[in-house]
């Protein structure tokens, strides 16, 4: 959701390196390179290099989402079926589609979602359609609201064939959830191996005291119902708290793949690394973490792992600028 931050503060921003924040040697490793078909791997093959320190390179602007493609982009997720293609969504009221784009922002196709008229679609994820693990689904998180919502909706539909986009709207499940504690504002969502959405709240910011409330993690059953509060997420303070001083140290998006989780805030990107294989995704707040490179972007509200290469992309809602972070040669 758009905030009216002064553009002049951008000049004060800089790139954040792969500095460790906490944890063990696990947080000095970059993510595994993905195969050409875009699917994640658990361990590197002879042709899929594991990233070593210094792992991630500097962010590079690779494209831009123009307003005629999508307005106010607030979520991005890589397709698991079509290499190099990403889903993006707008948080405008009444949003009824997901847009497929290439990494440079050019349009692949528009995917109308039957029955969706989102109040505030702030998050996207791709993951298993359900506990059976059969098939991949796109999850649209209609979860945002500046003052908080007691109830939210996650729209879920099977990944479409992006090689032959259709003008017909896709059928989707509208899965409804309610918070167990209080109305909550959120902009970040990931999906675990059982098809359960995990929602990361956007912590409330008290302008009078310039402090941010707790960031909370919730998990939902694939069939809906009351969300389970899993606990709080202890975010590190950014090295350069430019926007944090205006809107707080708040989470604007998340992404997960292969035992790793990215959280985006306005001033930084933080990566959590699973300490062991098959770790429960719901326990990521306790994993070793580190700051990773973040581009200079105004109103950055979208982050997503790249599945056809090592690294991730992050997008500005304000300008539509797409930055890619790759891996340095080992």
Buried (B, 14 or more C-beta within 10 A) or exposed (E): BEBEBEEEEBEEBEEBBBEBBEBEEBBBBBBBBBBEEBBBBEEBEEEBBBBEEBBBBEBEBBBBBEEEBBBBBBBBBBBBBBBBBBBBBBBBEEBBBBBBBBBEBEBBBBBBBEEBEBBBBBBBBBBBBBEEEEEBBBBBBBBBBEEBBEEBBBBBBBBBEBEEBEEEBBEBBBBEBBBEEEEBBBBBBBBBEBBBBBBBBBBBBEEEEEEBBEBBBBBBBBEBEEBBBBEBBEBBEBBBBBBBEBBBBBBBBBBBBBBBBBBBBBBBBBBBBBBEEEBEBBBBBBBBBBBBBBBBBBBBBBBBBBBBBBBBBBBBBBBBBBBBBBBBEE
